[in-house]
Amino acid sequence: MFFTEVDSAIDCFKEVRTFDPYCLDNMDTYSNLLYIKEMKVELSYLAHDCESARYYNVATSCLTGNYYSLRSDHQKAVLYFQRALKLNPNYLGVWTLLGHEYMEMKNTNAAIQCYRQAIEINNLDYRAWYGLGQTYEILRLPYYGLYYYKQAHMVRPNDPRMLTALGEAFEKQEKISEAMKCYNKSRAIGDADGKALFKLAKLYDKLNETEAAADLFMEFVSKLDTFAAPPDKTCGFFAFKYLANHHLKANNLDTAYKCAQKCLQHEETAEEAKSLLRSIAQKRQPDESSSQPMECAVVLDPVPPSTRSSKFPANPAYPFATSDPDDDAFS
């Protein structure tokens, strides 16, 4: 749902720029949307047009900073965000964006100061609360992180990203039931990238509820092509590996084979997939010992002794006999 709304908003901004190419109102918001969708070309054109229209403008500085951030040129992005703050120190969102850049540059102290300043200006800025939660997690202060994630969730109670982050914070503190509640609610609201679904499946596996975990992993792989935001490929291959092992134990060899074949496409799971395929092939082979007929230990002579003569060959059961022993009686 979230990414569908982003696409609709981008279309609306494009229509506005068609009617008024020199409009700068809310163009920084437009640049945020282009940043989320990683549309570098469109953001480049937007930055060029806005700088040509009004170079020393807060919105122009913000969207140009977003452009350099998307190019991973974080130092230049910081310069443009700082210029925006010089033009208007209370401009909403700039302190948060500056905090993100300091986080990318691993300057956690500066990032915390920026996020706190953003909250002082607008305590409903969920991105600043969320940023503080991430920062304190990096600093290995999980209880502080959990507090700030809770604040972000209070501001955005129906945002699945906030719920997933809150669930991860609970999970790190071994509060499994609370984490599962967050993941389940995130699924219900709209898990755009499948992260909550994947995390929930892993928790069920951790609780040794393998059937529930397998059902969730199966749901996850069935939705890989339909998620609005493609999940990490590693998650998909992990799910296929889990399903291959699960169905192999359950003797569902066809399903296990299909899942193992998927694992061959990833370097980290390729070797284990080969081992799984060998195990599946061994289980599919018929039991040779039960299928072969038993050999007789003794070969019986079909001709009665009384009717045998020298013209009959020696009994193969007696390899040292060259003729019938009774033949000497008639000589």
Legacy VTK file of the C-alpha trace (Angstrom):
# vtk DataFile Version 3.0
C-alpha trace
ASCII
DATASET POLYDATA
POINTS 331 float
0.000 0.000 0.000
2.770 2.436 0.930
4.652 2.101 -2.360
1.415 2.286 -4.347
0.679 5.621 -2.696
4.228 6.795 -3.483
3.696 6.050 -7.176
0.410 7.949 -7.156
2.020 10.945 -5.450
4.865 11.010 -7.991
2.319 11.059 -10.828
0.564 14.016 -9.199
3.821 15.975 -8.881
4.662 15.267 -12.517
1.306 16.682 -13.528
1.906 19.821 -11.431
5.291 20.376 -13.069
3.718 19.989 -16.482
1.404 22.929 -15.770
3.967 24.998 -13.829
7.614 24.023 -14.474
8.927 26.773 -12.141
6.810 25.788 -9.147
8.983 25.145 -6.050
6.215 24.488 -3.548
6.705 21.076 -1.902
9.366 20.126 -4.437
11.525 18.889 -1.548
8.727 16.408 -0.760
8.730 15.371 -4.405
12.482 14.785 -4.177
11.953 12.582 -1.103
9.573 10.400 -3.117
12.021 10.138 -5.999
14.722 9.249 -3.476
12.617 6.412 -2.045
12.067 4.983 -5.530
15.766 5.531 -6.406
14.863 7.479 -9.548
18.233 9.134 -10.081
17.576 10.547 -13.540
14.305 12.232 -12.563
15.873 13.630 -9.394
18.805 14.984 -11.388
16.490 16.841 -13.776
14.460 18.183 -10.857
17.575 19.511 -9.083
18.839 21.151 -12.283
15.491 22.841 -13.031
15.034 24.117 -9.476
18.583 25.475 -9.266
18.021 27.283 -12.564
14.800 28.797 -11.210
15.948 29.805 -7.680
19.391 28.772 -6.515
19.239 30.218 -2.986
16.028 28.554 -1.919
15.427 26.146 0.978
13.525 23.597 -1.111
16.179 23.763 -3.835
18.924 23.088 -1.303
17.000 20.154 0.175
16.278 18.411 -3.096
19.843 18.963 -4.325
21.059 17.396 -1.063
18.788 14.432 -1.740
20.281 14.104 -5.208
23.845 13.920 -3.884
22.750 11.532 -1.121
21.255 9.172 -3.700
24.590 9.272 -5.508
26.274 8.321 -2.185
28.145 11.634 -2.144
27.271 12.277 1.488
29.730 15.097 2.113
28.174 17.230 -0.630
24.709 16.302 0.630
25.662 17.578 4.104
26.811 20.904 2.611
23.487 21.443 0.852
21.426 20.500 3.912
23.522 22.867 6.035
22.906 25.615 3.490
19.158 24.956 3.768
19.377 25.329 7.553
21.222 28.633 7.192
18.370 29.880 5.054
15.734 28.592 7.504
16.886 26.874 10.748
13.343 25.703 11.524
12.567 24.197 8.140
10.730 20.915 8.716
12.553 17.721 7.806
16.002 19.155 7.071
17.440 18.284 10.472
16.255 14.706 9.985
17.794 14.478 6.522
21.049 15.879 7.877
20.966 13.254 10.640
20.588 10.508 8.003
23.682 11.781 6.202
25.731 11.815 9.393
24.608 8.243 9.996
25.881 7.278 6.547
29.183 8.907 7.453
29.179 6.973 10.783
29.163 10.173 12.820
26.655 8.993 15.426
27.093 11.920 17.827
26.272 14.481 15.150
23.358 12.329 13.968
21.851 12.179 17.473
22.106 15.971 17.816
20.347 16.470 14.471
17.544 14.040 15.302
16.975 15.657 18.690
16.862 19.083 17.083
14.302 17.776 14.580
12.100 16.491 17.423
12.319 19.832 19.232
10.989 21.554 16.123
8.371 18.883 15.392
7.805 16.077 17.884
5.597 14.296 15.321
8.502 13.677 12.969
8.460 9.878 13.047
11.593 9.682 10.901
13.587 11.466 13.620
12.276 9.075 16.297
13.047 6.141 14.023
16.525 7.506 13.298
17.272 7.774 17.008
16.177 4.171 17.470
18.555 3.025 14.732
21.415 5.109 16.125
21.116 3.698 19.632
20.929 0.177 18.246
24.234 0.794 16.465
25.652 2.074 19.746
24.492 -1.201 21.365
22.008 0.466 23.655
18.925 -1.653 22.838
16.695 -0.326 25.608
17.111 3.243 24.335
16.475 1.988 20.817
13.286 0.247 21.914
12.039 3.448 23.556
12.524 5.534 20.419
10.951 2.874 18.193
7.921 2.935 20.469
7.728 6.710 20.033
7.927 6.327 16.246
5.132 3.722 16.387
2.959 6.053 18.486
3.301 8.746 15.830
2.687 6.273 12.964
0.606 3.428 14.447
-0.427 2.061 11.051
2.979 2.115 9.399
4.237 -1.491 8.896
7.849 -0.294 8.836
7.570 1.085 12.370
5.927 -2.137 13.555
8.624 -4.290 11.982
11.370 -2.179 13.559
9.614 -2.423 16.924
9.312 -6.193 16.513
13.028 -6.487 15.791
13.804 -4.476 18.928
11.624 -6.812 21.020
13.231 -9.848 19.408
16.745 -8.685 20.275
15.666 -8.501 23.914
14.174 -12.036 23.740
10.633 -10.717 24.110
9.336 -13.205 21.569
5.588 -12.873 22.171
5.707 -9.072 21.786
7.819 -9.408 18.649
5.363 -11.869 17.106
2.468 -9.518 17.808
4.281 -6.714 15.989
5.130 -8.904 12.996
1.572 -10.222 12.743
0.124 -6.711 12.848
2.631 -5.549 10.236
1.486 -8.398 7.966
-2.139 -7.415 8.461
-1.537 -3.738 7.672
0.573 -4.322 4.566
4.048 -5.830 4.688
5.461 -4.220 1.551
8.813 -6.005 1.458
7.863 -9.223 3.269
10.295 -8.522 6.093
7.751 -9.080 8.863
6.575 -12.335 7.265
10.135 -13.630 7.014
10.964 -12.637 10.601
7.794 -14.289 11.874
8.623 -17.550 10.092
12.082 -17.593 11.674
10.570 -17.055 15.123
8.238 -20.032 14.675
11.235 -22.123 13.662
13.070 -20.907 16.768
10.104 -22.121 18.850
10.329 -25.548 17.083
6.927 -25.043 15.466
8.199 -26.315 12.143
4.848 -26.753 10.414
3.827 -23.148 11.079
7.289 -21.952 10.026
7.111 -23.948 6.794
3.663 -22.529 5.979
4.941 -18.972 6.482
8.092 -19.581 4.432
5.931 -21.058 1.665
3.748 -17.942 1.758
6.895 -15.804 1.612
8.366 -17.513 -1.481
4.988 -17.507 -3.223
4.872 -13.698 -2.874
8.454 -12.967 -3.920
7.363 -11.566 -7.281
4.425 -9.594 -5.892
6.039 -7.601 -3.072
5.941 -3.852 -3.733
9.542 -3.569 -2.517
11.678 -6.582 -3.515
13.096 -8.275 -0.403
16.721 -9.233 0.024
17.584 -12.184 -2.241
19.338 -13.913 0.650
16.004 -14.152 2.477
14.408 -15.901 -0.474
17.151 -18.511 -0.774
17.122 -19.093 2.994
13.386 -19.784 2.774
13.857 -22.226 -0.115
16.619 -24.026 1.818
14.406 -24.345 4.879
11.523 -25.700 2.792
13.794 -28.186 1.013
15.002 -29.616 4.335
11.492 -29.636 5.786
9.921 -31.498 2.869
12.840 -33.924 2.661
12.222 -34.929 6.281
8.504 -35.246 5.530
9.347 -37.404 2.466
7.708 -34.917 0.068
10.474 -35.484 -2.445
9.007 -33.575 -5.389
8.533 -30.366 -3.391
11.932 -30.795 -1.737
13.533 -31.216 -5.175
11.970 -28.011 -6.519
13.106 -25.994 -3.486
16.633 -27.425 -3.639
16.870 -26.488 -7.327
16.097 -22.880 -6.382
18.936 -22.927 -3.843
21.447 -23.788 -6.578
21.096 -20.246 -7.928
22.783 -18.677 -4.886
26.427 -19.112 -3.886
25.760 -19.369 -0.149
23.215 -22.170 -0.527
24.582 -23.965 -3.605
26.732 -26.521 -1.754
24.000 -27.452 0.685
21.548 -27.674 -2.225
23.804 -30.235 -3.935
23.888 -32.286 -0.751
20.086 -32.096 -0.523
19.695 -33.226 -4.133
21.953 -36.234 -3.462
19.832 -37.153 -0.436
16.658 -36.840 -2.510
18.151 -39.051 -5.250
19.091 -41.723 -2.692
15.572 -41.749 -1.280
14.100 -42.082 -4.746
16.190 -45.211 -5.608
14.298 -48.495 -5.143
15.536 -50.992 -2.589
17.784 -53.214 -4.692
18.007 -55.944 -2.097
14.236 -56.405 -2.032
13.792 -56.214 -5.810
16.370 -58.956 -6.761
15.289 -62.692 -6.591
17.088 -64.927 -4.101
19.593 -67.416 -5.575
19.322 -71.108 -4.678
22.177 -72.433 -2.610
21.989 -75.914 -4.177
21.246 -76.796 -7.799
19.230 -79.978 -8.011
19.967 -82.546 -10.652
16.872 -82.894 -12.848
17.705 -86.439 -14.019
17.098 -89.391 -11.707
20.252 -91.430 -10.933
18.765 -94.640 -12.343
18.313 -93.206 -15.840
21.629 -91.433 -16.113
24.448 -92.727 -18.312
27.808 -91.535 -19.458
26.179 -89.424 -22.121
24.751 -87.190 -19.459
27.094 -84.430 -18.255
28.397 -84.422 -14.721
26.272 -82.751 -12.112
27.491 -79.122 -11.751
26.817 -79.400 -8.034
29.755 -81.816 -7.867
32.546 -80.098 -9.768
35.063 -82.881 -9.130
32.870 -85.651 -10.574
33.538 -86.345 -14.265
30.956 -89.145 -14.626
28.202 -90.901 -12.731
29.546 -93.062 -9.858
27.155 -95.942 -10.810
28.663 -96.264 -14.305
31.415 -98.576 -12.954
28.817 -101.196 -12.019
27.963 -101.792 -15.687
31.530 -101.996 -16.899
LINES 1 332
331 0 1 2 3 4 5 6 7 8 9 10 11 12 13 14 15 16 17 18 19 20 21 22 23 24 25 26 27 28 29 30 31 32 33 34 35 36 37 38 39 40 41 42 43 44 45 46 47 48 49 50 51 52 53 54 55 56 57 58 59 60 61 62 63 64 65 66 67 68 69 70 71 72 73 74 75 76 77 78 79 80 81 82 83 84 85 86 87 88 89 90 91 92 93 94 95 96 97 98 99 100 101 102 103 104 105 106 107 108 109 110 111 112 113 114 115 116 117 118 119 120 121 122 123 124 125 126 127 128 129 130 131 132 133 134 135 136 137 138 139 140 141 142 143 144 145 146 147 148 149 150 151 152 153 154 155 156 157 158 159 160 161 162 163 164 165 166 167 168 169 170 171 172 173 174 175 176 177 178 179 180 181 182 183 184 185 186 187 188 189 190 191 192 193 194 195 196 197 198 199 200 201 202 203 204 205 206 207 208 209 210 211 212 213 214 215 216 217 218 219 220 221 222 223 224 225 226 227 228 229 230 231 232 233 234 235 236 237 238 239 240 241 242 243 244 245 246 247 248 249 250 251 252 253 254 255 256 257 258 259 260 261 262 263 264 265 266 267 268 269 270 271 272 273 274 275 276 277 278 279 280 281 282 283 284 285 286 287 288 289 290 291 292 293 294 295 296 297 298 299 300 301 302 303 304 305 306 307 308 309 310 311 312 313 314 315 316 317 318 319 320 321 322 323 324 325 326 327 328 329 330
